[in-house]
Structures are given as structure tokens and as C-alpha cells.
Amino acid sequence: GRLVMRLLGRFNLTERLRDLLEQAGLKWNVARLIHGCLAAFLAGYALAWMLLPGELRLAALLVAAGCASLPLLYVMRKRAARMRRFEELFPESLEFVSRSMRAGHAFSVSLEMIHREFQEPLAGEFRRTFEEHNLGLPLETALLKLSKRVPLLDVHFFVSAVLLQKRTGGNLAEILDKLAYVIRERFKLRGKIRAISAHGRMTGMALSSIPVGVAVLMFFVNPDYVRFFFTEEVGNIMIGAAILLQILGYAVIKKIVSIEV
């Protein structure tokens, strides 16, 4: 565990993993995540080693690698769900701040009111921003830290609009209303694009799943045919190239059908 932590620190990955855990809303530290990955690797390797026949035990490393990625995939899934939920609540929160400012409240007080009116994760992030500002941190710094914790384009727009208004003046309430309108229009456009690209996503999933399904089927129907890929050097090269090309093909299809708005 310590060796892995040193390697992560040398390649500046510790800070990235810490940010990932914070964005996922998990109260884990980096060491716990690494230990979970190592434990999953050992458990997967031991299970595959016991279940696979002797000539196929080389595949235990692939099974172990897949198991080791499960804790990281869980964190990434939690992060994606949390960011998606924040993005859904964000336009309404901007309109809430706008209405509060029109009612006579200061901008910082409006931020403090958000955590009483909205759900997590938006409420917690704005409460933290308000508390940092209330404890003496400049508002600009507190907002920049918010944009770092929630790396969404809409949040960067919000922070930039507030900071620009503080320097040049203007009607911040009107700016926030227009920003909320733009965000909602982006949601509508994104929904249309997802509907149009649904066929491409399904095609990519099918093309990626068929070779895996055929390989599993052949493992039970004709084990001698599959054994060649694990016992012969040429077979090892062939299966390695096949896995690499499969991953590359899925990545290309995903890149084609993923359109950022």
C-alpha cells in the first residue's frame, strides 16, 4: 500500500484521486481507495486461480485487473451521478438567488439561504462556500474553490459572471436569470442530441458485447479452441491484440456519439 501511494505521489495522482473522491461526495481518503483496489485485485486473482483450469490460469490476471478497477468505477459512477444531480438543480438555484437579491438580500446571504431550500449535493456545496466566506475567505476565492470542487461548465459561467459583475458593476440578478435560461436551453438541446445518437450508442454496446459473449460461449462449447489463446505464444499475442482493438473500437464509437453541448 505504501509503495503504491509513493508511486501515486511521484506521478501527481494523489491530488487527482482526492479531488475525485471529493467530487463523488464520499468521505474516503486516497489510501482507503487504493487499499480497496488492492483487496479486490487479490480476491479476484485468488478466485480465478481456484476456478480456472491450470492452462487457463494466465487469465486470472485479467480477472484480477477487472476486479481491481471496481472500486474506482464505483467512485466515478458516484461522481457522475452527483454532478448530474447538481446540474439539474443549478438553474433553479440561480433563479432563487436572483429573486432573493431582488427582494433586498445580499448575494452572500442568498448563497446561505440555498442550503435551506434545496437538496444535496447543491445545498452542501453552497453551504460550504458561504461558510468559507463567512469565516474570512474572500468571496472570489470561495467561488473559485466551488468551481474546482464542481468542475461543470455552468458553474464556471456562474463564477465568471459574479466575479465580472463585482469588478465592472451591473445587474447581477438579471445576469443570473439569463444564465439559468441558457442552461435550461442547453438541457433541451442535449436531450434532443441524446435521442438522435441513441442508435449509435446501442450499436457500440452491441458490437462491444458480441465478441465477449462469443468468447464465453466458446469457453464452454469448445474449451480446446479457447485454450490455444492462453497456452501458445501466438495465441497470447492474438488475444492481446483483439482486446486492444476492441477497446479502441469502443472508444472511437463513444467519441463519435458523444456530442458536448
Buried (B, 14 or more C-beta within 10 A) or exposed (E): EEEBBEEBEEEEBBEEBBBBBBBBBBEBEBBEBBBBBBBBBEEBBEBBBEEBEEEBBBBBBBBBEBBBBBBBEBBBEBBEEBBEBBBEBBBBBBBBBBBBBEEEBEBBEBBBBBBEEBEBBBBBBBBBBBBBBEEEBEBBEBBBBBBBBBEBEBBBBBBEBBBEBBEEEEEBBEBBBBBBEEBBEBBEEBEEBBEEBEEBBEEBEEEBEEBEEEEEEBBEEEEEEBBBBBEEEEBBEEBEEEEEEBEEBBEEBBEEBEEEE
